[in-house]
Amino acid sequence: MVNVKFTWSGAATLTTLSVFVYADLGPSAGHCGQIIWPSLPPGYDTRQDLVAVAGASVADGSALLHGAMFFPGATLTVAVLGYGTDPSRPIAVGCSVSTIPVTAATTETTVALSAWN
């Protein structure tokens, strides 16, 4: 399992976050530098969309994600797109890479979101 936390300090309220988790299959697979925003590459293991309640922000929250490829020692890339009122245009993006400790089946990662465009 991966517990993903988010931080966002922009002025816009994020009403939806789309979280994608990739399990790296090789030394260069899925790392943040290879992600072309806002079109994320296929091949993610888990996607979760978080929607805020009436006018609140979903940033500065967290999500517990499950996936068959999340095993101890796996390197994971977590990509996040943050949306406001226009669901076709992200206003924030973020990415992080982490490794699930061999001693545990879960890990925690924090994704700092930055303004897109």
Secondary structure, DSSP 8 states (H G I E B T S, - for coil): -EEEEEE---SS---EEEEEEEE--STTTT-GGG--SSS--S--SEEEEEE-STT---SS-EEEE--TT--TT-EEEEEEEEE-S-TTSEEEEEEEEEE--TT-S-EEEEEE-EE--
